[in-house]
Amino acid sequence: MKQYSQLIFSVLAFTLLLTPGCRSLPSDYTDSSSSAKVQLEVLKVFSANDGNYQFRSYLVEWKGQEVVVEDPLIWTNYQVGDHATVLVMYSDHPNENQDAGLMSFVVAPPCKKAK
């Protein structure tokens, strides 16, 4: 559980770094940290409310596979048919005995338009 929490923290920290001044990655960005920013069509919206608490994520199609994109800080309010900006991130599995690595899909924060 601790390793999962660290992964989520890393994803959020990376995403927050992109927010100020709309310093977002170009749409074709990839680098040695194995991440990419892509535009994916929203197929379904998952949301829940409990008092002042909210949850939101999206079902999208990525490379012919349906995946769920997290929006842990509720930055967006995409609807079915919208194109979401998504960070796709790859990382090594924390268990060195695993052959497969890990992937995560997180909504990129929207850019604020300059005034």
Phi and psi restraints in degrees (value plus and minus 20) as a CYANA .aco file:
   2 LYS   PHI     -81.2   -41.2
   2 LYS   PSI     -61.0   -21.0
   3 GLN   PHI     -86.5   -46.5
   3 GLN   PSI     -58.2   -18.2
   4 TYR   PHI     -84.0   -44.0
   4 TYR   PSI     -62.6   -22.6
   5 SER   PHI     -82.1   -42.1
   5 SER   PSI     -59.2   -19.2
   6 GLN   PHI     -85.5   -45.5
   6 GLN   PSI     -58.8   -18.8
   7 LEU   PHI     -83.4   -43.4
   7 LEU   PSI     -66.2   -26.2
   8 ILE   PHI     -81.6   -41.6
   8 ILE   PSI     -63.7   -23.7
   9 PHE   PHI     -79.7   -39.7
   9 PHE   PSI     -63.2   -23.2
  10 SER   PHI     -82.3   -42.3
  10 SER   PSI     -62.3   -22.3
  11 VAL   PHI     -82.6   -42.6
  11 VAL   PSI     -66.1   -26.1
  12 LEU   PHI     -84.8   -44.8
  12 LEU   PSI     -62.1   -22.1
  13 ALA   PHI     -82.1   -42.1
  13 ALA   PSI     -64.2   -24.2
  14 PHE   PHI     -81.6   -41.6
  14 PHE   PSI     -63.4   -23.4
  15 THR   PHI     -85.2   -45.2
  15 THR   PSI     -61.7   -21.7
  16 LEU   PHI     -83.5   -43.5
  16 LEU   PSI     -51.6   -11.6
  17 LEU   PHI     -84.2   -44.2
  17 LEU   PSI     -44.0    -4.0
  18 LEU   PHI    -103.6   -63.6
  18 LEU   PSI     -35.0     5.0
  19 THR   PHI     -92.2   -52.2
  19 THR   PSI     -71.6   -31.6
  20 PRO   PHI     -79.2   -39.2
  20 PRO   PSI     111.7   151.7
  21 GLY   PHI      41.9    81.9
  21 GLY   PSI      -0.2    39.8
  22 CYS   PHI      38.5    78.5
  22 CYS   PSI      20.2    60.2
  23 ARG   PHI    -100.8   -60.8
  23 ARG   PSI      51.3    91.3
  24 SER   PHI    -113.8   -73.8
  24 SER   PSI     143.1   183.1
  25 LEU   PHI     -98.3   -58.3
  25 LEU   PSI     127.9   167.9
  26 PRO   PHI     -84.2   -44.2
  26 PRO   PSI     134.9   174.9
  27 SER   PHI     -82.0   -42.0
  27 SER   PSI     -44.1    -4.1
  28 ASP   PHI    -122.6   -82.6
  28 ASP   PSI      -0.9    39.1
  29 TYR   PHI     -88.8   -48.8
  29 TYR   PSI     110.4   150.4
  30 THR   PHI    -167.9  -127.9
  30 THR   PSI     132.4   172.4
  31 ASP   PHI    -172.3  -132.3
  31 ASP   PSI    -192.2  -152.2
  32 SER   PHI     -87.0   -47.0
  32 SER   PSI     -37.1     2.9
  33 SER   PHI    -101.0   -61.0
  33 SER   PSI     -18.0    22.0
  34 SER   PHI      38.2    78.2
  34 SER   PSI      44.2    84.2
  35 SER   PHI    -156.9  -116.9
  35 SER   PSI     137.3   177.3
  36 ALA   PHI    -169.4  -129.4
  36 ALA   PSI     132.1   172.1
  37 LYS   PHI    -132.2   -92.2
  37 LYS   PSI     104.5   144.5
  38 VAL   PHI    -154.3  -114.3
  38 VAL   PSI     139.9   179.9
  39 GLN   PHI    -124.0   -84.0
  39 GLN   PSI     102.7   142.7
  40 LEU   PHI    -150.1  -110.1
  40 LEU   PSI     121.0   161.0
  41 GLU   PHI     -95.5   -55.5
  41 GLU   PSI     114.4   154.4
  42 VAL   PHI     -99.3   -59.3
  42 VAL   PSI     102.9   142.9
  43 LEU   PHI    -116.8   -76.8
  43 LEU   PSI     -51.4   -11.4
  44 LYS   PHI    -176.4  -136.4
  44 LYS   PSI     126.5   166.5
  45 VAL   PHI    -129.5   -89.5
  45 VAL   PSI     110.7   150.7
  46 PHE   PHI    -129.0   -89.0
  46 PHE   PSI     107.4   147.4
  47 SER   PHI    -169.5  -129.5
  47 SER   PSI     134.6   174.6
  48 ALA   PHI    -170.9  -130.9
  48 ALA   PSI     130.1   170.1
  49 ASN   PHI    -151.7  -111.7
  49 ASN   PSI     123.3   163.3
  50 ASP   PHI    -164.0  -124.0
  50 ASP   PSI      74.3   114.3
  51 GLY   PHI      45.4    85.4
  51 GLY   PSI    -144.3  -104.3
  52 ASN   PHI    -109.4   -69.4
  52 ASN   PSI     -12.8    27.2
  53 TYR   PHI    -120.0   -80.0
  53 TYR   PSI     120.4   160.4
  54 GLN   PHI    -151.5  -111.5
  54 GLN   PSI     134.7   174.7
  55 PHE   PHI    -155.2  -115.2
  55 PHE   PSI     120.9   160.9
  56 ARG   PHI    -171.2  -131.2
  56 ARG   PSI     115.3   155.3
  57 SER   PHI    -171.0  -131.0
  57 SER   PSI     149.5   189.5
  58 TYR   PHI    -153.3  -113.3
  58 TYR   PSI     122.4   162.4
  59 LEU   PHI    -112.6   -72.6
  59 LEU   PSI     107.2   147.2
  60 VAL   PHI    -154.2  -114.2
  60 VAL   PSI     146.9   186.9
  61 GLU   PHI    -126.9   -86.9
  61 GLU   PSI     107.5   147.5
  62 TRP   PHI    -151.2  -111.2
  62 TRP   PSI      98.0   138.0
  63 LYS   PHI      31.2    71.2
  63 LYS   PSI      24.2    64.2
  64 GLY   PHI      56.2    96.2
  64 GLY   PSI      -9.4    30.6
  65 GLN   PHI    -144.8  -104.8
  65 GLN   PSI     121.1   161.1
  66 GLU   PHI    -102.8   -62.8
  66 GLU   PSI     108.7   148.7
  67 VAL   PHI    -154.4  -114.4
  67 VAL   PSI     137.6   177.6
  68 VAL   PHI    -120.6   -80.6
  68 VAL   PSI     109.4   149.4
  69 VAL   PHI    -123.0   -83.0
  69 VAL   PSI     104.2   144.2
  70 GLU   PHI    -101.0   -61.0
  70 GLU   PSI     125.4   165.4
  71 ASP   PHI    -148.6  -108.6
  71 ASP   PSI      52.2    92.2
  72 PRO   PHI     -84.9   -44.9
  72 PRO   PSI     -43.4    -3.4
  73 LEU   PHI    -127.8   -87.8
  73 LEU   PSI      -6.7    33.3
  74 ILE   PHI      28.6    68.6
  74 ILE   PSI      33.8    73.8
  75 TRP   PHI     -98.9   -58.9
  75 TRP   PSI     -42.6    -2.6
  76 THR   PHI    -145.8  -105.8
  76 THR   PSI     149.5   189.5
  77 ASN   PHI    -163.8  -123.8
  77 ASN   PSI      34.9    74.9
  78 TYR   PHI     -84.4   -44.4
  78 TYR   PSI     132.0   172.0
  79 GLN   PHI    -136.9   -96.9
  79 GLN   PSI     143.6   183.6
  80 VAL   PHI     -75.1   -35.1
  80 VAL   PSI     111.3   151.3
  81 GLY   PHI      77.5   117.5
  81 GLY   PSI     -40.8    -0.8
  82 ASP   PHI     -88.9   -48.9
  82 ASP   PSI     140.2   180.2
  83 HIS   PHI    -125.5   -85.5
  83 HIS   PSI      95.5   135.5
  84 ALA   PHI    -110.2   -70.2
  84 ALA   PSI     121.2   161.2
  85 THR   PHI    -107.1   -67.1
  85 THR   PSI     101.1   141.1
  86 VAL   PHI    -146.3  -106.3
  86 VAL   PSI     116.0   156.0
  87 LEU   PHI    -113.5   -73.5
  87 LEU   PSI     102.0   142.0
  88 VAL   PHI    -123.9   -83.9
  88 VAL   PSI     100.6   140.6
  89 MET   PHI    -143.7  -103.7
  89 MET   PSI     119.5   159.5
  90 TYR   PHI    -135.2   -95.2
  90 TYR   PSI     122.2   162.2
  91 SER   PHI    -168.5  -128.5
  91 SER   PSI     138.9   178.9
  92 ASP   PHI     -88.3   -48.3
  92 ASP   PSI     131.4   171.4
  93 HIS   PHI     -93.8   -53.8
  93 HIS   PSI     116.1   156.1
  94 PRO   PHI     -85.6   -45.6
  94 PRO   PSI     -42.8    -2.8
  95 ASN   PHI    -107.9   -67.9
  95 ASN   PSI      88.0   128.0
  96 GLU   PHI     -81.5   -41.5
  96 GLU   PSI     -36.0     4.0
  97 ASN   PHI    -101.9   -61.9
  97 ASN   PSI     -26.5    13.5
  98 GLN   PHI    -106.9   -66.9
  98 GLN   PSI     113.8   153.8
  99 ASP   PHI     -98.3   -58.3
  99 ASP   PSI     -53.1   -13.1
 100 ALA   PHI    -107.3   -67.3
 100 ALA   PSI     123.0   163.0
 101 GLY   PHI    -109.0   -69.0
 101 GLY   PSI    -194.6  -154.6
 102 LEU   PHI    -133.0   -93.0
 102 LEU   PSI     130.1   170.1
 103 MET   PHI    -147.7  -107.7
 103 MET   PSI     128.9   168.9
 104 SER   PHI    -160.3  -120.3
 104 SER   PSI     129.7   169.7
 105 PHE   PHI    -144.7  -104.7
 105 PHE   PSI      99.8   139.8
 106 VAL   PHI    -154.7  -114.7
 106 VAL   PSI     119.8   159.8
 107 VAL   PHI     -83.8   -43.8
 107 VAL   PSI     113.2   153.2
 108 ALA   PHI     -99.0   -59.0
 108 ALA   PSI     121.1   161.1
 109 PRO   PHI     -85.3   -45.3
 109 PRO   PSI     123.4   163.4
 110 PRO   PHI     -87.3   -47.3
 110 PRO   PSI     126.7   166.7
 111 CYS   PHI    -101.7   -61.7
 111 CYS   PSI     119.2   159.2
 112 LYS   PHI    -103.8   -63.8
 112 LYS   PSI     113.1   153.1
 113 LYS   PHI     -95.7   -55.7
 113 LYS   PSI     118.5   158.5
 114 ALA   PHI     -86.1   -46.1
 114 ALA   PSI     123.7   163.7
